[in-house]
Structures are given as C-alpha cells and as structure tokens.
Amino acid sequence: MKSKNFFVKLGLGALLLLIISLSCCSVIDNSEVGIKFKKFSLTEQGKLVASPVTGFVFFNPITTAVYKYPVFIQRVDYEPFNVTTRDAAIFSMDPLLAYQINRDKATDIFAKYRRPLSVIQEGYMRTCIYDAYRITANKYSSDELMASRAQFEAEVRLMLDKSLGDEGFIVTEFTSQITPPASLSQAIEAKNEAIQEALKAENLIKQAEANAKIEIAKAEGEAQALKIKADGEAYYNRTVAASLNELLVRQDAIDKWDGKLPEYNGGGSIPFINIGGK
C-alpha cells in the first residue's frame, strides 16, 4: 500500500513539474519572431524592456513573458472606404493589403502597440490606408482619377510603403477596386456610347465613299472599254469603206459599159478600162 502511494505521489510530482516547465518555456519556430520582456520593468522614458528570442526560451512566468508575432505574409481584405476628390465626387475604395513584419523591428512594434496583429491591422494600419486614399484623392478631379487610376494607386502605395515601412510593416501587395459615383458611371457610359455611335457613323461614311469610288472606277472602266470598242469599230468601218469605194467605182463602170471598145483613127479598138487592175 505504501509502495502504491509512493508511486502516485511520484506521478503527481512529475505532472506538476511538467506543468511548471511548460509554463516556463516557449518555443519560437522559423515562422515567428518572439519578444521576451519583463512585466514590471520600464526604462526611464517609459519604454518596455524587451528583446527578440527564438527557439526554446525559458523564463520566469511571474516576472517575465514571451509574445509571438508571425513573420509570414498576412493578407487583409478591408471594408470599402469612401473618399472625396478635388471636385467633391465620392469614390469607393475597396483595398486588399498583403504585408509582413520586419523581423528587425518586431520588438519595436510590440513595445509600441503591445497588441496582436489583428488589432493593429484594424487600428493603425487601417488609418494609414484611409489617410493615403484621402490625401491622394484630394489631388485629383473625378475625371482625372478615372483616367489615371494606375497612377493614383501607385501614389497611394508609395505613401503606404513609407508610413507602414517606418513602423516595421513591409507592404508586399496592395490593390484597390475603385468604384466611381453612380452619376459619373452613367455619364462615362453615355460618353462611350456616343463615341461608339460616332465611330459607327464615320465607318459608314467611309464605306459609302469607298463604294462610290468603286462604282466610279467601274463606270470609268466601262466607258473606256466602250470608247476603245467604238474607236476600233470606226477604224474598221473606215478601212472597209475605203476598200469598198474603189471596188464600187470599178463595179459601177463595168455595169455601165455597153461592151464596145473605144475606137481611134489608127484603126482597131482599145479598152478604156483596165479590167485587170493597175
């Protein structure tokens, strides 16, 4: 019986030792950065005394604690922001942000905010995005913003790289879905339809002009062909007429001859027509 109680007490002691060990140890893997800090110690300026740690970290849980931040890429799909352009048009911005913590600044981030990343994302980082949109949009008119959306996003991204980068957040991706006010969308659609109709009319005019040129060219070709044909026929008729005139003269002379040859004083008769030709 005593032996059994001994083993029970030994088991309870081992369990208690394990619980205490687990509460005094933390494991920081490669996807995280650990910050070890003293709970009750501040510098003269009121800054928390903290240091980065990795691997197996042992500490006194009464006076010390270890906090972890992930350092792999985080993606945040924010709710849309409404911002106003220079000419008071209200645009909706639907941003998607991808970022990661700068390992070298993780301790400063914790010392300053002492909050989980989810809280920082919806607080400080969301404010930075809204300010970047607001300040940049105020430089553009509504037409300019619609015509230069890529430039607008590039300027917003530049501001975020500066504001978030200074705090230790590295922006790896930033995109926006920019939605103009309904009235502007309708005006743009009407303008595009008018442009399409104008292009369609212009194409019809060009097609009609091209068809007319084709018909003119065809008519000119036909007229030229008729002229050539007429000239050929006239030439043929002139040639035939010239040939016929000589034959007709000869035929007429033959038809009128009475069969008697002309006589002359020397005696005998000679023909006055050279029937054999020249």
C-alpha atoms as one frame of an Amber mdcrd trajectory, in Angstrom:
protein
   0.000   0.000   0.000   2.799   2.375   0.938   4.539   1.498  -2.300   1.420
   2.356  -4.274   1.045   5.731  -2.554   4.691   6.453  -3.286   4.212   5.950
  -6.995   1.071   8.068  -7.005   2.895  10.929  -5.293   5.809  10.499  -7.687
   3.459  10.691 -10.641   1.733  13.785  -9.292   5.088  15.411  -8.670   6.240
  14.667 -12.215   2.989  16.058 -13.595   3.354  19.213 -11.524   6.964  19.577
 -12.656   5.870  19.192 -16.274   3.186  21.841 -15.889   5.653  24.237 -14.302
   8.211  23.523 -17.050   5.677  24.172 -19.780   4.671  27.461 -18.193   8.331
  28.487 -18.029   9.211  27.549 -21.604   8.098  28.765 -25.014   9.065  27.534
 -28.474   9.601  30.065 -31.270   9.770  28.497 -34.761  11.063  29.993 -38.021
   7.670  31.417 -38.987   7.545  33.590 -35.869   9.558  36.159 -34.035   9.491
  36.078 -30.218   9.696  39.039 -27.887  10.776  38.388 -24.302  10.009  41.188
 -21.883   9.912  41.934 -18.190   6.430  42.595 -16.938   7.342  45.194 -14.334
  10.412  46.865 -15.792  10.403  50.108 -17.778  13.206  52.414 -18.874  13.337
  55.997 -17.710  11.423  57.072 -20.826   8.677  54.561 -20.084   9.671  52.170
 -22.894   9.156  48.482 -22.283  12.347  46.468 -21.834  12.128  43.705 -24.443
  14.412  41.604 -26.639  13.906  39.247 -29.619  14.209  35.498 -28.925  13.958
  32.296 -30.965  13.963  28.528 -30.415  13.353  27.180 -26.895  13.007  30.083
 -24.490  12.923  29.555 -20.704  11.720  32.313 -18.423  10.177  33.088 -15.090
   6.442  33.396 -15.783   5.918  35.541 -12.708   8.148  38.412 -13.801   8.706
  37.693 -17.493   6.555  36.884 -20.540   7.120  35.928 -24.161   4.975  37.260
 -27.004   4.941  35.950 -30.596   4.355  37.653 -33.921   4.065  35.730 -37.217
   6.525  36.956 -39.833   4.976  35.247 -42.881   2.794  37.246 -45.260  -0.573
  38.394 -43.916  -3.490  39.289 -46.203  -6.223  41.693 -45.165  -9.344  42.441
 -47.216 -10.667  45.689 -45.769 -14.182  47.016 -45.936 -14.539  49.753 -48.611
 -13.515  53.355 -47.846 -15.341  56.426 -49.169 -13.062  59.300 -50.211 -13.716
  62.651 -51.883 -11.942  64.021 -54.949 -10.990  67.648 -55.539 -14.337  68.356
 -57.208 -16.327  66.747 -54.349 -17.110  63.454 -56.114 -17.337  60.498 -53.717
 -15.421  57.366 -54.750 -15.474  53.972 -53.054 -12.117  52.243 -52.482 -12.029
  48.510 -51.736  -8.420  47.692 -50.746  -6.589  44.394 -50.398  -3.332  44.563
 -48.440  -0.604  41.940 -48.154   2.242  42.611 -45.707   4.691  41.017 -43.318
   6.558  42.116 -40.213  10.161  43.216 -40.490  11.967  40.849 -38.106  14.412
  43.563 -37.099  11.560  45.818 -35.954   9.286  43.248 -34.294  10.446  44.248
 -30.818   9.734  47.930 -31.533   6.261  47.046 -32.841   5.396  45.162 -29.668
   6.940  47.796 -27.431   4.840  50.485 -29.122   1.488  48.733 -29.633   1.517
  45.645 -27.343  -1.395  44.242 -29.304  -1.985  41.251 -31.610  -1.592  41.836
 -35.342  -5.366  41.596 -35.890  -5.850  44.615 -33.622  -3.020  46.585 -35.258
  -4.471  45.806 -38.711  -7.869  47.253 -37.824  -6.412  50.176 -35.942  -3.179
  51.816 -37.004  -2.835  50.139 -40.424  -6.424  50.855 -41.449  -5.921  54.519
 -40.527  -2.763  54.670 -42.675  -4.647  53.275 -45.681  -7.550  55.684 -45.257
  -5.203  58.688 -44.927  -3.271  57.627 -48.046  -6.516  57.401 -50.010  -7.903
  60.654 -48.639  -4.787  62.753 -49.193  -4.108  61.380 -52.679  -7.728  61.584
 -53.892  -7.855  65.263 -52.945  -5.204  65.938 -55.617  -7.410  64.610 -58.424
 -10.648  65.674 -60.062 -13.128  62.877 -60.719 -12.252  62.744 -64.443  -8.527
  62.742 -63.697  -8.874  59.920 -61.204 -10.847  57.784 -63.664  -8.298  58.440
 -66.393  -5.268  57.844 -64.130  -6.273  55.014 -61.800  -2.918  53.244 -62.106
  -1.065  56.433 -61.194  -3.467  57.045 -58.300  -2.833  53.572 -56.853   0.922
  53.996 -57.314   0.849  57.208 -55.265  -1.236  55.568 -52.530   1.168  52.602
 -52.469   4.142  54.952 -52.163   2.603  56.613 -49.109   1.865  53.236 -47.512
   5.399  51.978 -48.151   6.645  54.995 -46.208   4.140  55.124 -43.337   3.897
  51.371 -42.713   7.537  50.696 -43.537   8.721  53.176 -40.903   6.718  51.223
 -38.313   8.159  47.857 -39.319   5.467  46.573 -41.730   6.646  45.592 -45.215
   3.951  46.022 -47.887   4.222  43.202 -50.432   0.982  43.773 -52.333  -1.647
  46.480 -52.476  -4.592  46.613 -54.884  -7.820  48.584 -54.996 -11.181  48.220
 -56.615 -12.109  51.814 -57.424 -15.832  52.473 -57.829 -16.921  55.927 -59.070
 -20.248  57.527 -58.065 -23.295  56.274 -59.985 -23.823  59.603 -61.761 -20.253
  59.584 -63.062 -20.554  55.967 -64.194 -23.697  56.835 -66.152 -22.013  59.869
 -67.720 -18.996  57.772 -68.716 -21.263  55.096 -70.180 -23.236  57.690 -72.169
 -19.993  59.236 -73.429 -18.672  55.847 -74.510 -21.934  55.084 -76.319 -21.749
  58.447 -78.123 -18.168  57.736 -79.165 -19.164  54.296 -80.443 -22.067  55.747
 -82.420 -19.803  58.440 -83.901 -17.243  55.809 -84.897 -20.006  53.695 -86.412
 -21.310  56.653 -88.449 -17.785  57.535 -89.554 -17.212  53.964 -90.685 -20.484
  54.005 -92.638 -19.435  57.241 -94.373 -16.057  55.782 -95.237 -17.740  52.639
 -96.517 -20.150  54.702 -98.669 -17.248  56.752-100.055 -15.348  53.586-100.827
 -18.386  52.063-102.575 -18.865  55.271-104.585 -15.228  55.220-105.663 -15.649
  51.600-106.697 -18.731  52.473-108.788 -16.979  55.462-110.370 -13.958  53.389
-111.193 -16.218  50.685-112.623 -18.145  53.249-114.740 -14.921  54.862-115.948
 -13.619  51.437-116.887 -16.775  50.584-118.776 -16.730  53.955-120.590 -13.108
  53.486-121.518 -13.882  49.995-122.784 -16.784  51.327-124.894 -14.573  54.095
-126.296 -11.897  51.617-127.227 -14.534  49.386-128.805 -16.118  52.317-130.701
 -12.730  53.536-131.904 -11.997  50.028-133.150 -15.296  49.777-134.947 -14.855
  53.218-136.523 -11.404  52.301-137.725 -12.779  49.075-139.150 -15.623  50.887
-140.888 -13.282  53.469-142.384 -10.978  50.776-143.656 -13.827  48.725-145.107
 -15.442  51.841-146.620 -12.205  52.856-148.304 -11.821  49.387-149.760 -15.431
  49.234-150.913 -15.322  52.678-152.583 -12.661  51.585-155.082 -14.461  48.337
-155.857 -17.798  50.129-156.164 -16.312  52.574-158.672 -14.994  49.738-160.760
 -18.256  47.804-160.467 -20.226  50.889-161.477 -18.031  51.353-164.567 -18.472
  47.723-165.545 -22.226  47.950-165.060 -22.391  50.987-167.384 -20.127  49.580
-170.161 -22.029  48.619-173.292 -19.467  46.081-174.413 -17.955  48.266-177.155
 -14.350  49.246-177.048 -13.418  52.805-177.928 -12.113  53.408-181.448  -9.373
  55.680-182.685  -8.167  56.750-186.166  -5.270  54.398-186.238  -7.672  51.549
-186.535  -8.726  48.942-184.111 -10.171  49.339-180.656  -8.626  49.657-177.133
 -10.395  49.269-173.833 -10.701  52.351-171.695 -10.996  50.268-168.582  -8.151
  48.241-167.254 -10.209  45.382-166.044  -7.176  43.549-164.831  -6.314  46.350
-162.433  -3.287  48.558-162.411
